[in-house]
Amino acid sequence: MDELDFMGDGAARDEGDSRIAPNATFTIGQLAREFGVTLRTLRFYEDRGLLNPRRDGATRIYGRRDRARLKLVLMGKRVGLSLAEISEMVDLYDLRDGQLGQMRAAVERFNAQIEMLERQKQDIEQAIDDLRRTVSLVSGMLRERETRDDDKPAE
């Protein structure tokens, strides 16, 4: 997971992204390819206020800030947050020092999401175990019936 700088210059702080210049810009196509999303998805995020590219005529020009915000949006979606929750999280990205209350609220929200995902994980693991037992039982019944049918004399 990328380490994001919530308090710094508004750019993503990845260990591997130091080669991206502070004033780097990206086209919609470049971001779509990099993050494996569609152009429509990026436009949708822009309509929702999650991204705010500047314009050169009809051309969208994304900066490092938009790129970092997109990372946050996609991470939020990956862990099951709603768009409203993602929007709040992305807004935190823009905060500067002195916003401890908002960061505490974000940590609480993230911990609640972790707990919910852990419960879902346990439910899924239980469902898989139940299905495996059922498959084993039905497979045994099937083998038993096939063996009986094989032992019957041909008519």
C-alpha positions in Angstrom: 0.0 0.0 0.0 1.3 3.4 -0.8 2.2 5.7 2.0 0.4 8.9 1.4 1.4 12.3 2.8 -1.8 13.7 4.4 0.1 16.7 5.8 2.6 17.6 3.1 2.6 19.1 -0.3 -0.5 17.3 -1.7 1.5 14.7 -3.7 1.6 11.0 -3.2 4.6 9.8 -1.4 5.3 6.4 -2.8 8.7 4.9 -2.3 8.8 4.3 -6.1 7.1 7.6 -7.2 9.9 9.9 -6.3 10.7 10.0 -10.0 7.5 11.9 -10.7 8.2 15.6 -10.9 6.2 17.8 -8.6 4.7 19.6 -11.6 4.0 16.4 -13.6 0.8 16.3 -15.5 -1.2 13.4 -16.9 -3.8 12.9 -19.6 -7.0 11.1 -18.9 -5.7 8.2 -21.0 -2.5 8.0 -19.1 -4.2 7.7 -15.8 -6.8 5.3 -17.1 -4.0 3.0 -18.4 -1.9 3.3 -15.3 -4.7 2.4 -12.9 -6.6 0.1 -15.1 -9.8 2.1 -15.2 -12.0 3.4 -18.0 -12.1 7.0 -19.2 -15.8 7.0 -18.2 -14.8 6.0 -14.6 -12.4 9.0 -14.4 -15.1 11.3 -15.7 -17.6 9.9 -13.2 -15.1 10.6 -10.3 -14.7 14.1 -11.7 -18.5 14.6 -11.7 -18.6 13.4 -8.1 -15.9 16.0 -7.1 -13.3 13.3 -6.3 -11.0 14.5 -9.0 -10.5 18.1 -10.2 -8.4 18.2 -13.4 -7.7 21.6 -14.9 -8.8 22.2 -18.5 -7.0 23.2 -21.6 -9.9 23.6 -23.9 -11.7 20.3 -23.8 -8.6 18.4 -22.6 -8.4 17.3 -19.0 -5.0 17.8 -17.4 -4.4 15.9 -14.2 -1.7 16.7 -11.7 0.1 14.7 -9.0 -2.7 15.7 -6.6 -5.4 14.2 -8.8 -3.2 11.1 -9.3 -2.8 10.7 -5.5 -6.5 11.3 -5.0 -7.3 8.6 -7.6 -5.2 6.2 -5.7 -7.2 6.9 -2.5 -10.5 6.5 -4.4 -9.5 3.1 -5.8 -8.2 2.0 -2.5 -11.4 3.0 -0.8 -13.4 1.1 -3.5 -11.2 -2.0 -3.1 -11.9 -2.1 0.7 -15.7 -1.6 0.2 -16.2 2.0 1.2 -19.2 3.9 -0.2 -18.6 6.9 -2.5 -19.6 9.2 0.3 -17.1 7.6 2.6 -14.4 7.8 -0.1 -15.3 11.4 -0.7 -14.7 12.2 3.0 -11.5 10.2 3.0 -10.2 12.1 -0.1 -11.1 15.4 1.5 -8.9 14.4 4.4 -6.0 14.1 1.9 -6.2 17.8 1.3 -6.0 18.8 4.9 -3.0 20.4 6.6 -1.7 20.4 10.2 -4.3 20.9 12.9 -7.0 18.6 11.5 -6.6 15.9 14.2 -10.3 15.5 14.7 -10.9 14.6 11.1 -7.9 12.2 11.1 -9.2 10.5 14.2 -12.6 10.2 12.6 -11.0 8.6 9.5 -9.1 6.1 11.7 -12.3 5.2 13.4 -14.1 4.7 10.1 -11.3 2.6 8.7 -11.2 0.5 11.8 -15.0 -0.1 11.5 -14.5 -1.1 7.9 -11.7 -3.5 8.9 -14.1 -5.1 11.5 -16.9 -5.4 8.9 -14.5 -7.0 6.4 -13.2 -9.4 9.0 -16.8 -10.5 9.8 -17.5 -10.9 6.1 -14.3 -13.0 5.8 -15.4 -15.3 8.6 -18.8 -15.7 7.0 -17.2 -16.5 3.7 -14.9 -19.0 5.3 -17.8 -20.6 7.1 -19.8 -20.8 3.8 -16.8 -22.4 2.1 -16.5 -25.0 4.9 -20.2 -25.8 4.7 -20.1 -26.2 0.9 -17.1 -28.5 1.2 -18.8 -30.7 3.7 -21.9 -30.8 1.5 -19.9 -31.6 -1.6 -18.2 -34.4 0.3 -21.5 -35.8 1.6 -23.2 -35.6 -1.8 -20.1 -37.1 -3.6 -20.2 -40.0 -1.2 -23.9 -40.6 -1.8 -23.2 -40.4 -5.6 -20.4 -42.9 -5.4 -22.5 -45.3 -3.3 -25.4 -45.1 -5.8 -23.1 -45.5 -8.8 -21.5 -48.6 -7.1 -24.9 -50.1 -6.5 -26.0 -49.4 -10.1 -22.8 -51.0 -11.4 -23.4 -54.2 -9.3 -26.9 -54.7 -10.8 -27.1 -57.4 -13.5 -27.7 -56.1 -17.0 -31.2 -56.8 -18.2 
